[in-house]
Amino acid sequence: MNSQTQMEAARKGIVTKELAQVAKEESWSEQALLQLVALGQIVIPANIRHRLLHPYGIGGGLRTKINVNLGISGDCIDYASEMEKVILAEKFGVESIMDLSNYGKTREFRNKLIATSSSIIGTVPVYDAIGYFEKDLKCLTAQDFLEVVRSHAEEGVDFMTIHAGINRHAVEIFKREKRQMNIVSRGGSLLFAWMEMTGNENPFYEHYDELLDILHEYDVTISLGDALRPGSIADSTDAAQIAELIEIGNLTKRAWDRGVQVLVEGPGHMAMDEIAANMKLEKRLCRNAPFYVLGPLVTDIAPGYDHITSAIGGAIAASSGADFLCYVTPAEHLRLPDLNDVKEGIIASKIAAHAADIVKGVKGAREADYRISEARRKLDWPEIFNLSLDKEKAKAYYESVPPENRHSCSMCGKMCAVRTMNRILDGNDVALCEES
């Protein structure tokens, strides 16, 4: 059994190898990081059985991290394609991958993912319960749900989304208030259906202490899922969402009391003017626990472009205190994303995260912008490509319409403002009709 979690070690002043690496990469002192891990305001998801893990810290003052969702679907059973997405995510430096497989050989895929990936690995065990036991939802028992959690923990999963906050009280508020989109969380809807069909309390809420024992044993971080997150901007910040968040605040403290690290999951669809207030509300109710948000998507009218609606909301959310962004692809609401969708979602989320880190004053955040701007001033195209988030795309765009003069691009040609200023400030004339 695990003797101590990252949180418990920090409380004792012990610098784990994972904490030391995070401190080095974030340019923090180990002592400063220790204090916030001990308080729960920063987490280092690191299952003791994930051997290849590259540890990352998530929380206040650190770089905003990105999560990529992928996994096997019953309508698209292609294990090789999902592994290609894993490789792509790691190429672009994504810190976390959630396996949301809900069909077929989920354990086989998950074990391969854990064995080959250095990213933080997350899962939603309730997705796996039906296939794991080959039982219909109504026939599952509370212990069945807990057994799936134990199985994922034993395999090396670093964090798990557990929808423990949707208890019978929150359900009654949801049913009383009514909503346009009801429950859009897949895990939340399954638990709601199970509760309605069996008449029982949410097993993860009723047996929360037993659940924490399992997570503690392997140092699995609990990501307290927002089953009642809004699925349209009409439902944002309603009574059901807030009732669940209040309960999640209590569950956060209970987990910390047991030495278990906590992430808190946040809203899905939300108008821009509500985002900052929601970030502050979560931090207040959940005692500054790291906030993990899906989007938020700031409008509902853009199927096929929801990586953009999400990036807008993600930038606002992260600049207002969110710590961890779940990417959204152009395929959101439409289909399982393909490889290009995944790439577009990753880039959009990384732009949002970096833009927010500049606002938050994260150490070194502005350096990348300074360096690429220096390369632009010098019209050093190879260096511009090298410093771009998507090097291949930047180079391909530049070369797709080659400029007559390689010192500019085909947009402005000889009238390039940067080129003009460089020549004038170097003491040279600008004679556009005669210059080569």
N, C-alpha and C positions, 0 to 999 in steps of 0.2 A: 504493500500500500504506500502511496506517495506520502512522505513525511511532512512536506510543506509545499505550498503553492508559491508562485512568484510573489503574491501579495503577502503571504506569511513570512517569506524570506526577507522582503523589504521591511516589514515591521520589526524584524530582529536586526536590521542593519546589515544583512548579508547581501553582497553583490554577486548575483548569479552571473554565469557566463552570458546568458541572454540579455540581462540588464546592462552588462558592461558593453556589449556590442551595440545595443540601442543608443546608449549614452554617447559612444564614439561617433556613430553615424549621424546623430542629431546635433552634435557639437554641444552636448550638455555635460555638466559635471555628474558623476555617479551619485553623489549625495543629494543633489537636487532632484534627480530622477527617482531615487529611493523614496523620498518623502511623498511624492505624488502617487507612486505605485502602492505604497503602504495605505494611502488614503482612498485608493480606488479611482482617483481622477485620471490615471493613466493605466492602461492594461498592456500586458505583453502576452498575447495568446500563445501558449507553448505546451502542447500535450507532451508528456514525458516520453511517449512512444513515437513521436514524429521525429525520426532520426535526421532527416535531411533539412529540417526547418531552418530557414533564415529568419531570425526573430525580428519583429517590428513592434514599436510602441505606438499605441493609439490613445490620444487624449490631449488635454489642454497644453498648448505651447509647442506641440510637435507638428511636423508636416502632416497635412491632411492626407489620409490614406484612401486607396481605391479598392473596392471589391468587384470582382467579375462573377456573375452567375452563369453556370452552364450545367449540363447534365442530360441524361437520356430521357427522351419522351416516348410515349407509346405510339405516337404518330411519326416519329423520326428516330428509328433505332440504328444509330450509326456511332459505334464506340470510337472508331478511328477519327471521325470528324470532331468529336468532343475533345479528344486528346490534342488535335491540331489547335483547337481554341486555347487549350492550356499552354501550349508552346508559344502561341501568339501573345497571350496575356503576359507571360514571363519575359518575352522579348521587349515588351513595352514597359516593363518595370512595375507591373501591378503587384501590390503587396499581398492581396488576399483573393482566394478562389472559393466560391461556394458551390458544392456539388448538390444540385437540386434534382437529381435523378429520381424518377418516380415509376420506372418501368424496367423490367428485365433484370439483368445481372447487376443490380446496384452495388452489391458488396464487392464484386470483382472489379468494377470500374473504380469504386472508392479506394480500394486497397492499392490499385495501380497508381491512382492519383497521389496518394499519400507516400507511396514508395518512390515516386519519381519527381515530385514537386517540392521545391523549397519554399513555396508560398504558404502563408497561413491558410489552413483548410477549414472551411465551415460546412455544416450540413443542417438540415431541418429534419430531425428524426421522425416526426409524425408522418412525413411523406412516405417513409420507408416501411411503416408499420404494417400496412395491408399486405404488401408483397412479402415481407419478412415472415409473417405468420400464415400467409395464404388464407386469411379470414376476411369476411366482409367487415366494414367499419363498425357496424352495430355489435358484432360479436367480440370485438377486442375488449380486453379488461384493462384496468388501470395498471396492473403489473406488466401487461404486454407492452404498453407504451414505455414504461421504465426500462424494460429489458432491451428495447431497441436503442435507447439512450446509452445503456451500458455497452452494447455491442459497438456503437460508433466510437465511444470513448476508448475502448480496448484497441480499436483499430488505429487510433492515433489522430482523430479529429481534434483540431485546436479550439474551435468555438462552435457552439450549437445554438440555433434559434429555437427558443422554447417559448411558446405562447402561454405563459402561466398567468398573465394578468386578466384574461377573459374568464372571470369567475361568474357565478350565477348572478351576483349583484350587477356586474357590468352588463351582462346579457339582458337583465330586466330593463336597464336604462336604454339599451339599444332597441329593444322591442317597443318600449313605450314611446320613444322619441321619433322612431322611423327615419329612414334615409332614402336618398335617391338610389344609391348603389349598394345598399346593404353591406355585406362583408366581402371585401375583395382580396383579403389575405387568404391564400390557398390553405395554409396550415390552420389559420383561424377559422375558416369555414368548415374544415373537417372536424375540428374540436367542437364547434358550435353544433354541428349536426349530430355528433356523438352524444353530446350533453342532452340535446333535445330528444334523441331517440331512446336513450337509456334512463333519462331523468337524474343522472348523476352529476356531481360537481366535476369541473375540469380536473383530470387526474394529475396534471402538473402543478396545479394550485393546491389540491387536497393533500398530495404526497410530496410537497415541495422540499421538506427536510430530507427525505430519502433521495430525491433527485440531487440535492446538493451534495450528499455523501458520495454519490457516483462521480459527479463532476470534480469534487475535491480530490478523489483518489488518483485521477489522471491529470490534474491541473487543467481541466477544460474550462474555458471562459464561457459563461452563460450570456447569450445575447437575448435579452428579454424582448420577445417579438410583439409588435403592435398589431394584434389581430383585428383591432377596430380602427385601423388607419383609414383615412378618407380615400375613397376611390373616385371621387370627383370633387371639383372645387366647391360644389354646393354642400358637401358634407364636412368640409374642413373645420376644425376646432369646435366640433359639436360636443354635446354632453357625453356621448358614448366614448369618443376619443379621449376626452379629459378624464372621465371616470376610470378608464383603463390605465391611463398614465399615472394617476394618483396611486392606484394599486401597485403599479410597477415600481414606484418610488419606495413603497414599503418592502417589496420583494428584493429590491436592490440592497437595502440595509440588511435584510435577513441573510442574503448571500455573503455580504461583507463580514457579517458576524461569524460566518463559517469559514472565512478565508478564501472564498471563491470570487474570482474576478468577474466583473460585469460590464457588458455593453448594453445600452438602451437603444432600441430601434424606434425610428420616428416616421413622420407622416409621409404619405405618398403623393396626393394631389392637394395643392394649396395655392391660393392667389398670393402674389408677391408681397402684398402689404401685411400678410399674416405670418410670414416666415420668421422674421426676427423675434417676434413675440413668442412664437412656439419654441424657438431655441432657448430663450431665457426661461420659459416655463419648465421645460424639461430639466435644465440645469438646476433650477430651484427645487423642484419636486424630487429629483433623483440625486441631489447632493453633488452635483458636478460630475456625475458618472459620464464617461465618454458617450457621445451621441452618434448613432449610426443611422443615416437617413437614405431613403430611397427617393431620389430626386431632390426636393419635391418637384413634381410636374406642375408648372404654373398656369397651364391652360389645358383644356380637354379636346381641342379641335384639331390636333396635328398628328393623327396616326401616320406612321412612316417617317416622322420627324421628331419623335419623342426623345431622342438623344439630345436635341436642342432644347426642348421645353424643360428637360431634366437638368441640363447643364446650367441654364439660367437660374433655376431654383437651387441647384447645388452650390453655385457660387455665392448666392445670397445666404444660404444656410450655413455654409462653412465660414464665411466671413463674419457671421453672427454667433458662431460658437460650435457648430457641428464639427465632428472630428474625423468622420469616416463616411465616405460616399459610396453607395452602391450604384454601379453604372446602370444606365438604361440604354438600350439599343434602338435603332430605327424600327426594329421589328416588334417592339413592345406593343401589346394588345392585338397583334396580328398573326404571329407565327413564331416558331422556334428560330432564333437568330442564326444566320449562317456566318461563315468566317469573316466576311466583309462587314456584316452588321456588328459583330463583336469588336472589330477594329475601330469602327466609327464610334461605338459606345465608349470604348476605352479612351480614345483621344478626346472626346467631348468632356468626359469626366475629369481627365487629367488637366485640361484647360481650366475647368471650374475650380479644381483643387488648388492649382498653382495661383490662379487669380486671387483666391481667398487667402492663401498663405502670404501673399504680398500685403494684403490689408491687415492680416493678423500680426505682421511683423515677425514671422517665423525666420529663424536664423538662416541666412544665406539665400532666402527666397528670391531676392532681387538680383542676385549675382548672374543668374542665367539670362535675365533680360538685358542686363548691362553688357554681357559678353556678345550676345547676338546683335545688339544695337551697334556695338563697336565694329563688328564684321560688316554690318550694313553700311556704316559710314565709309568704310574702306572699300565697299563693293567687292568684298572677298566672298565670292559665291560658294566655293568649296566649304569654307568655314561656316557660312550661313546654313548650308544644308546639314553640316555636321552637328550644329547646335539646335536644329529644329526638332520638335517633338516627333514628327514623322519625316525622317530624313529622305526616304525614298520618294514620298509624294512631293515634297518640296522640290527635289531635283527633277522629277519627271515633269512637273508643271513648268518649271523654268525652261527645260529643254524641248518641250512640246511645240513652242513657237520661238525658235532661236532668234535672238536679236542680231541686227546687223553689227552692232558694236557690243562685244562681250563684256564691256564695263558697265552695261546697264541691262535692263530687261525689255521685252517687247512692248510693255505698257507705255513707256515714255521715250524709249530710244535715246537719242542725243539730248532730248529735253529733260532728261532725268534730273530732278532737283539736287539729288546727292552729288551726281557727277558735276553739275554746274558749280555747286558750292566748293567742291574739292579743287576744281581748276582755278576758280577765282581766288580762293584763299591761298593757293600755291603760287599765285602771281601770273597765271596763264590767262589768255583771252578766251572768251567763249564766242566762237564764230560758227554758228550751227550749219551754215550752208557750205562751209569749206572744210570742217573738221572730219577726219576719218575716225 
